[in-house]
Amino acid sequence: MSFSGLQQDSATYANITEFGGNPENISLGGLSTGAYSSIFQLNYNVRLPNKANRLIKRVYLHSNAVRVQPNDVSSPALEAQVDELLTECGIPTGLSPQGKVDALRQIPSETLIQAVHRMKRHTFRAGTDGDFVNASFLADINSGDFGKLLANQGVDIMLGEVADEATLYRMVNPASDYDSLVVQLSNYYPEKVTKALLQYYTLPITVADKDEWADIGSIIIGDCQVHATIRGFTASLLKTMPEERVLRYRISWRAKALDNWLQPSIGMCHASDIPIWWACGRRAGYEQADLDLVSEWLNTFYQYLCGDKPAWGATGLNMIKELKAEGKVEDMEDANLDKGLEVWNVMIKAQLDLP
């Protein structure tokens, strides 16, 4: 977790008026890892002792949230990951911490990228340092204390998913057997969470075809990165936040133009909603009817970013605003809520001392 985002927030606050923006109306968000990092940044922001430094008014989380207490920065797991990176870059692991950082800074970017691709622990995530990420981070979310902080400071959250999150995870670093499944899960979750998930899900037989392992791996990661996490995180927020401050969505619609660069069988996979949120569908080949539908969908998002009360419709834990597969925007009952909360509870109980 770098502090570059905080510097960007401060720079935005100081300079956005030069571009016609409002420094008192800063939104933060992103897709996937961008959503993940936004939550930690928001958590840090709402805890700043000086209220004048709390710059974030709302966040939007596309296809990610949080579900684990990050490993401690001095944990064996993170030390092993750093040592693996050093080894792949030809750097001695016995250097001092500052020496390791200095040596890594001398590595060309392309060499560093290639080194990460060779690693088993290839995914770098937040670490609990007691400052930027507090030790009670997950406990505060689960108890509702985090939501209470947001409510007291008038912060809003919008979060959601696409219908087929898992298919992308099947294409990127797929599992091929039990051992590789453990490795891939360990890239995202602490050991105790990985063990709990392996016990919860029905796994293929040991000698199963590698496609079966790829399937179950993508399902687990799709659930735990997005589907289950968004629902559990929402439930925790709503313990102490007003329903109208937590807005949830689902995108099931897929423009025909996506067939030009994503196989139809992939469906509406993780990150395939980029042309929607960035209103760049014209470049992706969207037809006029598609562009009109996207404009309708983005209207409430625009209201949200402006700080207005959006005409969202669906609120609460059981309801969701959906861009349906047939191209209609409707408020829908969340059919996946129970499964999502069940998986969320598996992850939470593996980490917190709960009855």
C-alpha positions as CSV (number, residue, x, y, z in Angstrom):
1,M,0.0,0.0,0.0
2,S,1.6,3.2,-1.1
3,F,0.8,6.7,0.1
4,S,0.6,8.1,-3.4
5,G,-3.2,8.1,-3.3
6,L,-3.1,10.4,-0.2
7,Q,-0.8,12.7,-2.0
8,Q,-3.1,12.8,-5.0
9,D,-6.1,13.6,-2.7
10,S,-4.1,16.5,-1.1
11,A,-3.0,17.7,-4.5
12,T,-6.5,17.5,-5.9
13,Y,-7.8,19.5,-2.9
14,A,-5.2,22.2,-3.4
15,N,-5.5,22.5,-7.2
16,I,-8.8,21.3,-8.5
17,T,-10.3,24.8,-8.5
18,E,-7.9,25.6,-11.4
19,F,-9.9,23.1,-13.4
20,G,-13.3,24.2,-12.3
21,G,-13.7,21.6,-9.6
22,N,-14.9,21.7,-6.0
23,P,-12.3,20.8,-3.4
24,E,-15.1,20.3,-0.9
25,N,-16.6,17.5,-3.0
26,I,-13.9,14.9,-3.5
27,S,-15.0,11.4,-4.5
28,L,-12.6,8.4,-4.4
29,G,-13.0,5.0,-6.1
30,G,-11.9,2.5,-8.6
31,L,-12.4,-0.9,-10.1
32,S,-11.0,-4.1,-8.6
33,T,-7.7,-3.2,-6.9
34,G,-8.7,0.4,-7.2
35,A,-11.8,-0.3,-5.1
36,Y,-9.8,-2.4,-2.6
37,S,-7.2,0.4,-2.0
38,S,-10.0,3.0,-1.8
39,I,-11.4,1.4,1.3
40,F,-8.1,1.5,3.1
41,Q,-7.6,5.1,2.1
42,L,-11.1,5.9,3.3
43,N,-10.5,4.1,6.6
44,Y,-7.3,6.2,7.1
45,N,-9.1,9.4,6.1
46,V,-12.1,9.2,8.5
47,R,-9.7,8.5,11.4
48,L,-7.6,11.6,10.9
49,P,-7.6,13.7,14.1
50,N,-7.9,17.0,12.2
51,K,-11.3,17.2,10.6
52,A,-10.0,19.6,8.0
53,N,-7.8,16.8,6.6
54,R,-10.7,14.5,6.0
55,L,-11.1,15.1,2.3
56,I,-13.2,12.2,1.0
57,K,-16.9,12.7,0.8
58,R,-17.9,9.5,-0.9
59,V,-16.5,6.4,-2.5
60,Y,-17.5,4.1,-5.3
61,L,-16.3,0.5,-5.4
62,H,-16.5,-1.4,-8.7
63,S,-16.2,-5.2,-8.3
64,N,-14.3,-5.3,-5.0
65,A,-14.4,-4.4,-1.3
66,V,-12.6,-5.8,1.8
67,R,-12.9,-9.1,3.6
68,V,-9.7,-9.7,5.5
69,Q,-7.4,-8.1,8.1
70,P,-4.2,-7.7,6.1
71,N,-1.2,-9.6,7.2
72,D,1.0,-7.8,9.7
73,V,3.9,-6.0,7.9
74,S,6.4,-8.1,10.0
75,S,4.5,-11.4,9.4
76,P,6.4,-14.4,7.9
77,A,4.0,-14.5,5.0
78,L,5.0,-11.0,3.8
79,E,8.7,-11.5,4.6
80,A,8.6,-14.6,2.4
81,Q,6.9,-12.7,-0.4
82,V,9.5,-9.9,-0.3
83,D,12.3,-12.5,-0.2
84,E,10.8,-14.3,-3.3
85,L,10.8,-11.0,-5.2
86,L,14.3,-10.2,-4.2
87,T,15.5,-13.6,-5.3
88,E,13.7,-13.3,-8.7
89,C,15.5,-10.0,-9.1
90,G,18.9,-11.4,-8.1
91,I,19.1,-9.3,-4.9
92,P,20.5,-10.9,-1.7
93,T,17.9,-11.4,0.9
94,G,20.2,-10.6,3.8
95,L,20.3,-6.9,3.1
96,S,18.8,-4.4,5.6
97,P,15.2,-3.3,4.9
98,Q,16.5,0.0,3.5
99,G,19.1,-1.9,1.5
100,K,16.4,-4.1,0.0
101,V,14.3,-1.1,-1.0
102,D,17.3,0.7,-2.5
103,A,18.3,-2.4,-4.5
104,L,14.8,-2.8,-5.9
105,R,14.7,0.8,-7.0
106,Q,17.7,0.0,-9.2
107,I,15.8,-2.7,-11.1
108,P,14.4,-1.7,-14.5
109,S,10.6,-1.7,-14.6
110,E,10.4,-4.4,-17.3
111,T,12.7,-6.7,-15.3
112,L,10.6,-6.1,-12.2
113,I,7.4,-6.9,-14.1
114,Q,8.9,-10.2,-15.5
115,A,10.1,-11.1,-12.0
116,V,6.6,-10.7,-10.5
117,H,5.2,-12.9,-13.3
118,R,7.5,-15.7,-12.2
119,M,6.5,-15.5,-8.6
120,K,4.2,-17.8,-6.8
121,R,3.2,-15.0,-4.4
122,H,2.5,-12.6,-7.3
123,T,-0.2,-10.5,-5.7
124,F,0.8,-7.6,-3.4
125,R,-1.8,-6.4,-1.0
126,A,-2.1,-4.1,2.0
127,G,-0.2,-4.8,5.2
128,T,-1.3,-4.0,8.8
129,D,1.2,-1.5,10.1
130,G,-0.8,0.1,13.0
131,D,-0.8,3.4,11.2
132,F,-2.3,3.4,7.7
133,V,-4.0,0.1,8.4
134,N,-5.0,-0.3,12.0
135,A,-5.1,-3.7,13.8
136,S,-8.8,-3.4,14.4
137,F,-9.7,-2.7,10.8
138,L,-11.7,-5.8,10.1
139,A,-13.2,-6.0,13.6
140,D,-14.4,-2.4,13.3
141,I,-16.1,-3.2,10.0
142,N,-17.8,-6.3,11.3
143,S,-19.0,-4.6,14.5
144,G,-20.4,-1.6,12.7
145,D,-17.9,0.9,14.2
146,F,-16.5,1.7,10.8
147,G,-20.0,2.3,9.4
148,K,-20.7,4.6,12.4
149,L,-17.6,6.7,11.5
150,L,-18.9,7.1,8.0
151,A,-22.4,7.9,9.1
152,N,-21.2,10.5,11.6
153,Q,-19.0,12.2,8.9
154,G,-21.7,12.0,6.2
155,V,-19.7,9.7,3.8
156,D,-21.6,7.7,1.2
157,I,-20.6,4.4,-0.4
158,M,-21.7,3.0,-3.8
159,L,-20.6,-0.6,-4.5
160,G,-21.5,-3.4,-6.9
161,E,-20.6,-6.2,-9.3
162,V,-20.9,-7.6,-12.8
163,A,-22.8,-10.8,-13.3
164,D,-19.9,-13.1,-14.3
165,E,-17.0,-12.0,-12.1
166,A,-15.5,-15.5,-11.9
167,T,-14.7,-16.0,-15.6
168,L,-11.8,-13.5,-15.7
169,Y,-10.3,-15.2,-12.6
170,R,-10.4,-18.5,-14.5
171,M,-8.3,-17.0,-17.3
172,V,-5.7,-15.3,-15.1
173,N,-3.5,-17.6,-12.9
174,P,-6.0,-20.6,-13.0
175,A,-5.6,-23.4,-10.6
176,S,-4.7,-26.8,-12.1
177,D,-4.7,-29.0,-9.0
178,Y,-5.1,-28.8,-5.2
179,D,-1.6,-27.4,-4.5
180,S,-2.0,-24.7,-7.1
181,L,-5.4,-23.8,-5.8
182,V,-3.8,-23.2,-2.3
183,V,-1.1,-21.0,-3.9
184,Q,-3.7,-18.9,-5.7
185,L,-5.9,-18.4,-2.7
186,S,-2.9,-17.6,-0.6
187,N,-2.2,-14.7,-2.9
188,Y,-5.4,-13.1,-1.7
189,Y,-6.1,-14.4,1.8
190,P,-4.2,-15.1,5.0
191,E,-3.6,-18.8,5.7
192,K,-6.4,-19.2,8.2
193,V,-8.9,-17.8,5.6
194,T,-7.6,-20.0,2.9
195,K,-8.0,-23.1,5.1
196,A,-11.6,-22.1,6.0
197,L,-12.5,-21.6,2.4
198,L,-11.1,-25.0,1.3
199,Q,-13.2,-26.6,4.0
200,Y,-16.4,-24.7,3.0
201,Y,-16.4,-25.3,-0.8
202,T,-16.8,-28.7,-2.4
203,L,-13.5,-29.4,-4.2
204,P,-12.9,-31.8,-7.1
205,I,-11.4,-35.2,-6.4
206,T,-7.6,-35.1,-6.3
207,V,-7.2,-36.7,-9.7
208,A,-9.7,-34.5,-11.3
209,D,-9.1,-32.8,-14.7
210,K,-7.3,-29.5,-14.4
211,D,-10.3,-27.7,-15.8
212,E,-12.4,-28.7,-12.8
213,W,-9.7,-27.1,-10.5
214,A,-9.7,-24.0,-12.6
215,D,-13.5,-23.8,-12.3
216,I,-13.7,-24.1,-8.6
217,G,-10.7,-21.7,-8.1
218,S,-12.4,-19.0,-10.2
219,I,-15.7,-19.5,-8.3
220,I,-14.0,-19.2,-4.9
221,I,-12.1,-16.1,-5.9
222,G,-15.0,-14.5,-7.7
223,D,-17.1,-15.0,-4.6
224,C,-14.5,-13.9,-2.1
225,Q,-13.2,-10.9,-4.1
226,V,-16.5,-9.6,-5.2
227,H,-19.9,-11.4,-4.8
228,A,-19.8,-12.5,-1.2
229,T,-17.5,-9.6,0.0
230,I,-19.8,-6.9,-1.4
231,R,-22.8,-8.4,0.4
232,G,-21.1,-9.0,3.7
233,F,-19.5,-5.6,3.6
234,T,-22.9,-4.0,2.9
235,A,-24.5,-5.9,5.8
236,S,-21.8,-4.6,8.1
237,L,-22.2,-1.0,7.0
238,L,-25.9,-1.1,7.4
239,K,-25.6,-2.0,11.0
240,T,-24.9,1.7,11.7
241,M,-25.3,3.6,8.4
242,P,-28.6,4.9,7.0
243,E,-29.8,2.8,4.0
244,E,-29.8,5.8,1.7
245,R,-26.0,6.2,2.2
246,V,-25.2,2.7,0.9
247,L,-26.1,2.2,-2.7
248,R,-25.6,-1.2,-4.4
249,Y,-25.8,-2.3,-8.1
250,R,-25.3,-5.2,-10.4
251,I,-24.5,-5.1,-14.2
252,S,-25.8,-8.1,-16.2
253,W,-26.1,-6.4,-19.5
254,R,-23.5,-6.9,-22.2
255,A,-23.2,-4.9,-25.3
256,K,-23.0,-6.9,-28.5
257,A,-19.9,-5.0,-29.4
258,L,-18.0,-6.8,-26.7
259,D,-18.0,-9.9,-28.9
260,N,-15.3,-8.2,-31.0
261,W,-12.8,-8.5,-28.2
262,L,-14.3,-10.9,-25.5
263,Q,-15.8,-14.2,-26.3
264,P,-19.5,-14.4,-25.7
265,S,-19.0,-17.4,-23.4
266,I,-17.1,-15.1,-21.0
267,G,-20.3,-13.2,-20.3
268,M,-20.1,-10.0,-18.3
269,C,-16.8,-10.8,-16.6
270,H,-14.7,-8.8,-14.1
271,A,-13.6,-5.5,-15.6
272,S,-15.8,-5.8,-18.7
273,D,-17.9,-2.9,-17.4
274,I,-15.1,-0.4,-18.0
275,P,-16.7,1.0,-21.2
276,I,-19.8,1.7,-19.2
277,W,-18.3,3.5,-16.3
278,W,-15.8,5.5,-18.4
279,A,-18.5,6.3,-21.1
280,C,-16.1,5.1,-23.7
281,G,-18.4,2.6,-25.4
282,R,-18.3,4.5,-28.7
283,R,-14.7,3.5,-29.1
284,A,-15.6,-0.1,-28.2
285,G,-18.1,-0.2,-31.0
286,Y,-21.3,0.4,-29.0
287,E,-24.4,1.1,-31.1
288,Q,-26.5,4.2,-30.4
289,A,-29.1,2.3,-28.4
290,D,-26.2,1.0,-26.2
291,L,-24.9,4.5,-25.7
292,D,-28.4,5.7,-24.7
293,L,-28.7,2.9,-22.2
294,V,-25.3,3.6,-20.7
295,S,-26.3,7.3,-20.5
296,E,-29.4,6.4,-18.5
297,W,-27.4,4.2,-16.2
298,L,-24.7,6.8,-15.6
299,N,-27.2,9.6,-14.9
300,T,-27.6,8.5,-11.2
301,F,-23.9,7.9,-10.9
302,Y,-23.3,11.5,-12.0
303,Q,-25.8,12.7,-9.5
304,Y,-24.0,10.7,-6.8
305,L,-20.6,12.2,-7.7
306,C,-22.0,15.7,-7.7
307,G,-23.1,15.2,-4.1
308,D,-26.8,15.3,-5.0
309,K,-29.3,12.7,-3.7
310,P,-29.4,10.3,-6.7
311,A,-32.7,8.8,-7.9
312,W,-31.3,5.4,-7.1
313,G,-34.4,3.5,-6.0
314,A,-33.2,0.2,-4.5
315,T,-31.8,0.5,-1.0
316,G,-31.3,-1.8,2.0
317,L,-29.7,-5.2,2.2
318,N,-32.3,-7.2,0.2
319,M,-32.6,-4.9,-2.9
320,I,-30.2,-4.0,-5.7
321,K,-30.3,-1.7,-8.7
322,E,-29.6,-3.9,-11.8
323,L,-28.8,-3.2,-15.4
324,K,-30.4,-6.4,-16.6
325,A,-29.2,-8.6,-19.4
326,E,-32.1,-7.5,-21.7
327,G,-31.1,-3.9,-21.3
328,K,-33.5,-2.6,-18.7
329,V,-32.7,-0.8,-15.4
330,E,-34.8,-2.2,-12.6
331,D,-34.8,-2.5,-8.8
332,M,-34.4,-6.2,-8.0
333,E,-34.4,-8.5,-5.0
334,D,-30.9,-9.8,-4.4
335,A,-31.2,-13.5,-5.2
336,N,-27.5,-14.1,-4.2
337,L,-27.7,-12.5,-0.8
338,D,-27.9,-15.6,1.4
339,K,-25.0,-17.4,-0.3
340,G,-22.9,-14.2,-0.2
341,L,-23.5,-13.7,3.5
342,E,-22.7,-17.3,4.2
343,V,-19.3,-17.1,2.5
344,W,-18.6,-13.7,4.2
345,N,-19.3,-15.3,7.6
346,V,-16.8,-18.2,6.8
347,M,-14.1,-15.6,6.1
348,I,-14.9,-13.4,9.1
349,K,-15.1,-16.3,11.6
350,A,-11.8,-17.5,10.5
351,Q,-10.2,-14.2,11.5
352,L,-12.2,-12.9,14.5
353,D,-13.1,-14.5,17.8
354,L,-16.8,-14.7,17.2
355,P,-19.4,-17.1,18.7
